[in-house]
Amino acid sequence: MMEKCASEVSGLQEIMSLFGGTVVESVIEIHYCDEKGGCIPFPGIPGSGLPPTDYFDVRQGFHICTTLAAFLRLHNPAVDEALIAT
């Protein structure tokens, strides 16, 4: 049973490497937002006045800890943003 699971995971990684992780993640992101009834990705839509409701780490690069910390702080004022970012 474990062999089957391992081959399925490696197969997924092969697909992601063929199509690029960003492409696969973008499809998942679109599906997630459709199922949820809409998304406002962090950092939000400038000028909309609406707070971002969703965090997607795909395009954050080296700043992933900083942007995730900022998103968490936005929705949880007691969170120590600097501690999470480091």
Order of alpha helices (4+ residues) and beta strands (2+ residues): alpha-alpha-alpha-alpha
